[in-house]
Amino acid sequence: MILHAQAKDAQPGSPWLVFLHGFSGDGQEWQPVGEQLTNFSRLYVDLPGHGGSTDIRVSGFTDVIALLRNTLISYNILNYWLVGYSLGGRVAMMAACQEMPGLCGLVVEGGHPGLQSEAERDARRRSDHRWAERFRHDALADVFTDWYQQPVFASLNAQQREALVVLRSQNNGETLAAMLEATSLAVQPDLREALNARAFPFYYLCGERDSKFCALATELAATRHVIRNAGHNAHRENPAGVVDCLAQILRL
């Protein structure tokens, strides 16, 4: 089994950019950025429970990473960068800490490297279960209206929140709930030590108004890039800034 994805070819022989979206998004989320990087082949992946992969169910990160490996093989992708936002960033970091043949480098935007105490894990488990139950049983517009009131989205204005609620409400609540629980921060290991020991290039992007994740970035042995005029979802709020940043990274 493989994940649904959309491939855009560029120059033969260039590394691929494999884009992984955030929770409740899909592969199209990264296209305004990726389509400006025409010197590279691009693969926009739909994670399980999302977009064209809505019907794919997983029991945890191991399943997600196996599907990602299978998907890369199916497209004959031999050299690539993983570029992931939020949930996609966590998937990218988990994958990079395992055997991923052909991985050239890692770019994470607003992805959490992992909780460090059982108390934090227990609290996150309870929180994600509550959200999952709401995704299963409540109107998605109501759930996402509350979802985007969380502190991490504080930089959004009312118009931006409303647009995201309309967009995200097109999802399937049951499959979102299943993916939320399968890839909860409560079940993700703390990746700091493993990531800091890796030899591949590692870059971390965060919006200047995303204080939580800018602080987390300082705990990683990654080159940090702060995206101006952006909060947690920097590539949506300032796509040009993220394009410039990725272009700089990929010239190295």
ZILINZI-V945567 format. One record per residue. N is the residue number from 1. PHI is phi in whole degrees, -180 to 180 (none if undefined). Layout:
((N | PHI) (N | PHI))
This chain:
((1 | none) (2 | -130) (3 | -83) (4 | -66) (5 | -153) (6 | -122) (7 | -103) (8 | -126) (9 | -86) (10 | -129) (11 | -73) (12 | -59) (13 | 93) (14 | -78) (15 | -64) (16 | -81) (17 | -106) (18 | -103) (19 | -97) (20 | -121) (21 | -84) (22 | -89) (23 | -59) (24 | 74) (25 | -95) (26 | -158) (27 | -58) (28 | -67) (29 | -56) (30 | -89) (31 | -63) (32 | -59) (33 | -85) (34 | -60) (35 | -73) (36 | -91) (37 | -105) (38 | -77) (39 | -82) (40 | -126) (41 | -75) (42 | -124) (43 | -127) (44 | -104) (45 | -98) (46 | -96) (47 | -70) (48 | -53) (49 | 82) (50 | -130) (51 | 51) (52 | -72) (53 | -104) (54 | -55) (55 | -85) (56 | -88) (57 | -109) (58 | -132) (59 | -102) (60 | 174) (61 | -62) (62 | -58) (63 | -65) (64 | -61) (65 | -69) (66 | -62) (67 | -64) (68 | -64) (69 | -58) (70 | -61) (71 | -66) (72 | -61) (73 | -63) (74 | -64) (75 | -95) (76 | 55) (77 | -90) (78 | -103) (79 | -137) (80 | -162) (81 | -105) (82 | -93) (83 | -125) (84 | -131) (85 | -112) (86 | 53) (87 | -55) (88 | -63) (89 | -68) (90 | -68) (91 | -61) (92 | -62) (93 | -67) (94 | -60) (95 | -64) (96 | -66) (97 | -83) (98 | -116) (99 | -79) (100 | -128) (101 | -55) (102 | 91) (103 | -69) (104 | -93) (105 | -180) (106 | -133) (107 | -124) (108 | -119) (109 | -113) (110 | 58) (111 | -105) (112 | -85) (113 | -76) (114 | 130) (115 | -79) (116 | -116) (117 | -143) (118 | -66) (119 | -62) (120 | -64) (121 | -64) (122 | -63) (123 | -63) (124 | -68) (125 | -61) (126 | -66) (127 | -63) (128 | -66) (129 | -64) (130 | -62) (131 | -62) (132 | -60) (133 | -63) (134 | -67) (135 | -61) (136 | -73) (137 | -117) (138 | -104) (139 | -63) (140 | -62) (141 | -61) (142 | -69) (143 | -64) (144 | -72) (145 | -59) (146 | -76) (147 | -56) (148 | -83) (149 | -94) (150 | -66) (151 | -55) (152 | -64) (153 | -103) (154 | -62) (155 | -77) (156 | -75) (157 | -91) (158 | -60) (159 | -66) (160 | -65) (161 | -61) (162 | -61) (163 | -64) (164 | -69) (165 | -61) (166 | -61) (167 | -66) (168 | -72) (169 | -71) (170 | -81) (171 | -75) (172 | -99) (173 | -62) (174 | -66) (175 | -74) (176 | -64) (177 | -61) (178 | -64) (179 | -71) (180 | -59) (181 | -76) (182 | -68) (183 | -120) (184 | -59) (185 | -59) (186 | -66) (187 | -108) (188 | -85) (189 | -70) (190 | -72) (191 | -97) (192 | -56) (193 | -64) (194 | -65) (195 | -66) (196 | -70) (197 | -94) (198 | -77) (199 | -98) (200 | -75) (201 | -61) (202 | -137) (203 | -122) (204 | -125) (205 | -108) (206 | -149) (207 | -69) (208 | -63) (209 | -95) (210 | -100) (211 | -64) (212 | -60) (213 | -83) (214 | -63) (215 | -68) (216 | -61) (217 | -61) (218 | -71) (219 | -88) (220 | -115) (221 | -82) (222 | -125) (223 | -80) (224 | -94) (225 | -125) (226 | -98) (227 | -92) (228 | -71) (229 | 55) (230 | -150) (231 | -107) (232 | -65) (233 | -96) (234 | -65) (235 | -72) (236 | -88) (237 | -81) (238 | -144) (239 | -60) (240 | -63) (241 | -64) (242 | -72) (243 | -58) (244 | -60) (245 | -66) (246 | -65) (247 | -62) (248 | -65) (249 | -61) (250 | -78) (251 | -82) (252 | -71))
